């Protein structure tokens, strides 16, 4: 009788321990899902200028509000932890020189189109519909001094193509 009681107690304790472990693990996952929605840590858009996408004949494609990342810390932060972004907003990364650029989407909640542009403002390559949270490299197919991030689908919606131009102005 005593051994059956011990076995039953062991089973009950085991089930409780497994339940607590499952609760703990699911609780941590739920917290990560909440954080990944960008609600708790969302960083607001900060307008620092305007930019225009232009066809090669200088006809206007689209004008946008611009946030600028021109320091190392700002470029590292980029659009991480942003919950939303409008299609009339962009982030412009400015580098000191032209070279092949590689970005990733770690801690980036929204899918983006990344446009890589040369010093003269010509778009040398576009990576469309990047995957949120991905650590896979997104690399330019040419040397770029600038990288522009807009919401995914922007380039298709407005017909922005490689070879088009961009110009910007700080506030």
C-alpha positions as CSV (number, residue, x, y, z in Angstrom):
1,X,0.0,0.0,0.0
2,X,2.8,2.4,0.9
3,X,4.6,1.8,-2.3
4,X,1.5,2.5,-4.4
5,X,1.1,5.8,-2.4
6,X,4.7,6.7,-3.2
7,X,4.3,6.0,-6.8
8,X,1.1,8.0,-7.0
9,X,2.8,10.9,-5.2
10,X,5.7,10.7,-7.5
11,X,3.4,10.7,-10.6
12,X,1.5,13.7,-9.2
13,X,4.7,15.6,-8.5
14,X,6.1,14.7,-11.9
15,X,2.9,15.9,-13.6
16,X,3.0,19.2,-11.6
17,X,6.7,19.7,-12.5
18,X,6.0,19.1,-16.2
19,X,3.1,21.5,-16.0
20,X,5.1,24.2,-14.4
21,X,7.9,23.7,-17.0
22,X,5.4,23.9,-19.9
23,X,3.8,27.0,-18.3
24,X,7.2,28.7,-18.0
25,X,8.3,27.9,-21.5
26,X,5.0,29.0,-23.0
27,X,5.1,32.1,-20.9
28,X,8.5,33.1,-22.3
29,X,7.3,32.5,-25.9
30,X,4.2,34.6,-25.4
31,X,6.4,37.4,-24.1
32,X,8.6,37.2,-27.2
33,X,5.5,37.2,-29.5
34,X,4.3,40.3,-27.7
35,X,7.6,42.0,-28.0
36,X,7.9,41.0,-31.7
37,X,4.7,42.8,-32.5
38,X,6.5,46.0,-31.7
39,X,3.9,47.3,-29.2
40,X,6.1,47.5,-26.1
41,X,9.3,48.7,-27.7
42,X,8.1,50.5,-30.8
43,X,10.4,53.4,-31.8
44,X,8.6,56.4,-33.3
45,X,9.4,57.8,-36.8
46,X,11.5,61.0,-36.6
47,X,11.2,63.2,-39.6
48,X,14.6,64.7,-40.5
49,X,14.0,65.6,-44.1
50,X,12.3,64.7,-47.4
51,X,13.3,62.6,-50.3
52,X,12.1,62.0,-53.8
53,X,12.3,59.0,-56.1
54,X,12.7,60.1,-59.7
55,X,12.8,58.4,-63.2
56,X,15.9,59.1,-65.3
57,X,14.0,61.9,-67.1
58,X,13.6,63.6,-63.6
59,X,9.9,62.9,-63.5
60,X,8.7,62.4,-59.9
61,X,7.8,58.9,-58.8
62,X,7.0,59.6,-55.1
63,X,7.9,62.0,-52.4
64,X,8.6,60.7,-48.8
65,X,9.3,61.9,-45.3
66,X,12.8,60.9,-44.3
67,X,14.6,59.7,-41.2
68,X,18.3,59.7,-41.5
69,X,20.9,57.2,-40.1
70,X,24.3,58.8,-40.7
71,X,26.2,57.7,-37.5
72,X,27.4,54.2,-36.7
73,X,24.9,53.9,-33.8
74,X,22.0,55.1,-36.0
75,X,22.9,52.7,-38.8
76,X,23.2,49.8,-36.3
77,X,19.7,50.6,-34.9
78,X,18.1,51.2,-38.3
79,X,14.4,50.3,-38.2
80,X,14.7,47.6,-35.5
81,X,11.9,47.6,-33.1
82,X,9.5,49.5,-35.3
83,X,6.0,48.3,-35.1
84,X,4.7,50.1,-38.2
85,X,5.9,52.3,-41.1
86,X,3.8,54.3,-43.6
87,X,4.4,54.1,-47.3
88,X,5.2,57.9,-47.3
89,X,8.1,57.3,-44.9
90,X,11.7,56.1,-45.5
91,X,14.9,55.6,-43.6
92,X,18.1,56.7,-45.4
93,X,21.4,55.2,-44.4
94,X,24.3,57.4,-45.3
95,X,27.9,56.0,-45.4
96,X,31.2,57.7,-45.9
97,X,32.1,55.8,-49.0
98,X,30.8,53.6,-51.8
99,X,31.1,49.8,-51.3
100,X,29.1,46.7,-51.4
101,X,26.6,46.9,-48.5
102,X,25.1,44.1,-46.5
103,X,22.1,44.4,-44.1
104,X,20.0,42.0,-42.1
105,X,16.5,42.1,-40.7
106,X,17.3,40.9,-37.1
107,X,14.9,42.6,-34.7
108,X,13.1,44.2,-37.6
109,X,9.3,43.6,-37.2
110,X,8.2,44.7,-40.6
111,X,9.0,43.5,-44.1
112,X,10.9,46.1,-46.1
113,X,12.2,46.9,-49.6
114,X,15.9,47.9,-49.4
115,X,17.2,50.1,-52.2
116,X,21.0,50.5,-52.6
117,X,22.1,53.7,-54.3
118,X,25.4,55.0,-55.6
119,X,26.9,58.4,-54.6
120,X,25.2,60.0,-57.7
121,X,21.8,58.9,-56.5
122,X,21.3,56.1,-59.0
123,X,19.6,53.0,-57.5
124,X,22.1,50.1,-58.2
125,X,20.0,47.3,-56.7
126,X,16.7,46.6,-54.9
127,X,15.9,43.8,-52.5
128,X,12.2,43.4,-52.3
129,X,10.0,42.1,-49.5
130,X,12.7,41.2,-47.0
131,X,11.9,38.7,-44.3
132,X,11.4,40.1,-40.8
133,X,13.7,38.8,-38.1
134,X,16.0,37.2,-40.6
135,X,19.7,37.1,-40.0
136,X,20.3,36.2,-43.6
137,X,22.5,38.8,-45.4
138,X,20.8,41.2,-47.8
139,X,23.6,42.4,-50.0
140,X,23.7,45.1,-52.7
141,X,24.6,44.0,-56.3
142,X,26.9,47.0,-56.8
143,X,28.7,49.6,-54.8
144,X,26.4,51.9,-52.7
145,X,26.9,55.0,-50.6
146,X,23.2,55.0,-49.6
147,X,20.7,52.4,-48.5
148,X,17.0,53.4,-48.4
149,X,14.4,51.3,-46.4
150,X,10.7,51.6,-47.3
151,X,7.8,49.3,-46.5
152,X,7.7,46.1,-48.5
153,X,5.8,46.3,-51.8
154,X,6.7,50.0,-52.2
155,X,8.9,49.5,-55.2
156,X,6.3,47.4,-57.0
157,X,3.4,49.7,-56.1
158,X,5.2,52.8,-57.3
159,X,7.2,51.3,-60.1
160,X,10.6,52.1,-58.6
161,X,13.4,50.2,-60.5
162,X,17.1,49.8,-60.6
163,X,18.5,52.8,-62.6
164,X,16.0,55.2,-61.2
165,X,17.2,58.1,-59.0
166,X,16.7,59.5,-55.6
167,X,17.4,62.9,-54.1
168,X,17.1,64.1,-50.5
169,X,17.1,67.2,-48.4
170,X,17.6,67.5,-44.7
171,X,15.3,69.7,-42.6
